[in-house]
Amino acid sequence: MKKLFRSPGVQSALALIYAAYMRLCYATIRWRRENREVVEGVWAAGGPVIYCLWHSRVSLGPSSWPTTGVQPPRVLISLSPDGEFIAKAVQSLGFPAIRGSSSKKSSPDKAKGGAQAFRDGLRWLKDGGMLAITPDGPRGPAEVMQEGAVMFAKTTGAPVILAGLACAPCLRLGTWDRGVVPLPFGRGAMVWAGPFHAARDADPAAVAEAWSRELSAVTRRAEALAGAGA
């Protein structure tokens, strides 16, 4: 069954169905938004921006960023077979992917892909785009930020926006991150924090730890607004 799911044709068809379902959810969820001025300020200023949300909220990410009139988005997604499905789905939602893995346990091929993804991400940011990152992916631990987002921020000077997203009711997957899948006609919330910057001489581990706390805090706040459990 897993082999069938990972065949290109099946993945493409399922990704289109999933994207259509997500559009229905985005349109029918009753959204609450908090600290919207944070992201509106970045939209008005223009220029590159790094957009972080936890891996468990990747299904909600496209709902929180317009695809027109602001910085055009790209999403950093791992080279894993499951990442291929996510890449196809978000592409259908207007969020093309940059493929690469930030896992320290990657194979040599994936490590090479990660280096290329970092270069591609830098190029996209230098062109003034938005780069969306799930900084605890692709393998976790959940809600522990790896250093990739910090390195992008240190290298480019781009501001970082942290997005806490939640919905209720929802399905929770049996994956390492307990990924959220929304249901139509429910409640949702978006809470933003930032913009944050990383100085070139900053300690990446210390910055990642601080941003982890902030991102978890806005995620918990979004859950409270939406009436969702953790």
C-alpha positions in Angstrom: 0.0 0.0 0.0 2.8 2.4 0.9 4.5 1.7 -2.5 1.2 2.4 -4.3 0.7 5.7 -2.4 4.3 6.8 -3.3 3.9 6.3 -7.0 4.0 9.6 -8.8 0.6 9.3 -10.5 -1.2 8.4 -7.3 0.6 11.1 -5.3 -0.3 13.7 -7.9 -4.0 12.7 -7.9 -4.2 12.6 -4.2 -2.4 15.9 -3.8 -5.0 17.6 -6.1 -7.9 16.1 -4.0 -6.2 17.1 -0.8 -5.6 20.7 -2.1 -9.3 21.0 -3.1 -10.3 19.8 0.4 -8.0 22.3 2.1 -9.5 25.1 0.0 -12.9 24.1 1.3 -11.6 24.1 4.9 -9.9 27.5 4.5 -13.1 29.1 3.1 -15.5 27.7 5.7 -13.4 27.9 8.9 -14.3 30.9 11.1 -10.9 32.5 11.6 -9.7 34.7 14.5 -6.6 36.7 14.0 -4.3 38.2 16.6 -1.3 40.5 16.2 -2.1 40.8 12.5 -0.2 44.1 12.4 3.0 42.1 12.7 2.6 40.4 9.4 0.9 43.4 7.8 4.0 45.5 8.6 6.2 43.0 6.8 3.8 42.9 3.8 3.9 46.7 3.6 7.7 47.0 3.9 8.3 44.4 1.1 11.6 42.6 0.8 12.6 39.1 2.0 10.9 37.4 4.9 11.3 34.0 6.7 8.0 32.5 7.9 8.1 29.8 10.5 5.4 27.5 11.7 5.6 24.1 13.4 5.5 21.0 11.2 2.3 19.9 12.8 0.6 23.0 11.3 1.8 22.6 7.7 -1.7 22.0 6.5 -2.8 25.3 7.9 0.1 27.3 6.6 -1.2 28.3 3.2 -4.3 29.9 4.8 -2.2 32.4 6.7 -0.3 34.0 3.7 -1.8 35.6 0.6 -0.5 34.4 -2.7 -1.0 37.8 -4.4 -0.2 41.3 -3.5 2.6 40.5 -1.0 6.0 38.7 -1.1 5.6 35.6 -3.3 6.0 32.4 -1.2 8.2 29.3 -1.4 8.1 26.4 1.1 11.2 24.5 2.2 10.1 20.8 2.1 12.2 17.7 2.7 13.3 15.2 0.1 11.5 12.4 1.7 8.8 10.5 -0.2 6.2 11.9 2.2 7.6 15.3 1.5 6.9 14.7 -2.2 3.2 14.5 -1.5 3.3 17.6 0.6 5.2 19.5 -2.1 2.6 18.6 -4.7 -0.3 19.6 -2.4 1.1 23.0 -1.5 2.1 23.6 -5.1 -1.6 23.2 -6.0 -2.4 25.8 -3.3 0.0 28.4 -4.8 3.1 27.6 -2.6 5.8 26.1 -4.8 8.4 24.0 -2.9 12.2 24.2 -2.5 13.2 20.7 -1.8 15.8 19.7 0.7 16.3 18.1 4.1 17.7 19.8 7.2 17.9 16.6 9.3 21.3 15.8 10.8 20.6 12.1 10.1 20.2 12.6 6.4 21.9 10.3 3.9 24.8 11.8 1.8 22.4 12.3 -1.1 19.9 14.1 1.1 22.7 16.1 2.7 23.7 17.3 -0.7 20.1 18.1 -1.4 19.9 20.1 1.8 22.9 22.2 0.7 21.3 22.9 -2.6 18.0 23.8 -0.9 19.9 26.2 1.3 21.4 27.9 -1.7 18.1 28.0 -3.5 16.4 29.4 -0.4 19.1 32.2 -0.1 18.6 33.0 -3.7 14.8 33.3 -3.2 15.2 35.5 -0.2 17.7 37.7 -2.0 15.1 38.2 -4.7 12.7 39.5 -2.1 10.5 36.4 -1.6 9.0 34.7 1.4 10.5 31.4 2.5 8.2 29.3 4.7 10.0 26.8 7.0 8.8 24.2 9.5 11.9 24.4 11.7 11.3 21.2 13.6 11.0 19.1 10.5 11.4 16.8 8.8 11.9 14.4 11.7 11.5 16.3 14.9 11.6 16.4 17.9 8.3 18.2 17.7 8.4 21.9 18.5 12.2 21.9 18.8 13.6 24.4 16.3 16.6 23.3 14.3 19.1 25.9 13.2 18.3 26.2 9.5 15.9 29.2 9.9 18.5 31.0 12.1 21.2 30.4 9.5 18.9 31.8 6.7 18.3 34.9 8.9 21.9 35.4 9.8 23.1 35.1 6.2 20.4 37.3 4.6 19.4 39.7 7.4 15.8 38.9 6.5 13.2 39.4 9.3 11.6 36.3 10.8 7.8 36.0 11.4 6.6 33.2 13.7 3.0 32.0 13.0 0.9 30.1 15.5 -1.9 28.3 13.8 -4.8 26.2 15.2 -8.2 24.9 14.3 -11.0 22.9 16.0 -12.4 20.4 15.4 -9.6 18.7 13.6 -8.0 15.3 13.0 -4.6 14.6 14.6 -2.4 12.2 12.7 -0.4 9.4 14.3 2.8 10.9 13.1 5.8 12.1 15.2 4.4 15.7 15.1 0.7 14.7 15.6 0.0 16.7 12.5 -3.3 18.7 12.3 -5.8 18.1 9.5 -8.7 20.7 9.7 -12.3 19.9 9.3 -14.7 22.2 7.3 -17.0 24.7 9.1 -14.9 24.8 12.3 -13.0 27.4 14.2 -9.5 28.6 13.5 -6.9 31.0 14.8 -3.8 32.7 13.5 -1.4 34.5 15.9 1.8 36.1 14.7 5.0 37.2 16.5 8.0 39.2 15.3 9.6 40.4 13.3 12.8 38.9 14.7 16.4 39.2 13.5 19.5 37.2 14.0 22.8 39.1 14.1 25.6 37.6 12.1 27.6 36.9 15.3 24.6 35.4 17.1 24.8 31.9 18.6 22.5 29.8 16.3 21.6 27.4 19.1 20.7 30.1 21.5 18.6 31.9 18.9 16.8 28.7 17.9 16.0 28.0 21.5 14.5 31.4 22.0 12.5 31.3 18.8 11.2 27.8 19.7 9.7 29.2 22.9 8.1 32.1 21.1 6.7 29.9 18.3 5.3 27.4 20.8 3.8 30.4 22.8 1.9 31.8 19.8 0.8 28.2 18.8 -0.7 27.7 22.3 -2.4 31.1 22.1 -3.9 30.1 18.7 -5.2 26.9 20.2 -6.8 28.9 23.0 -8.5 31.2 20.6 -9.7 28.3 18.5 -10.8 26.2 21.4 -8.4 23.5 20.4 -6.5 21.1 22.6 -2.7 20.8 22.3 
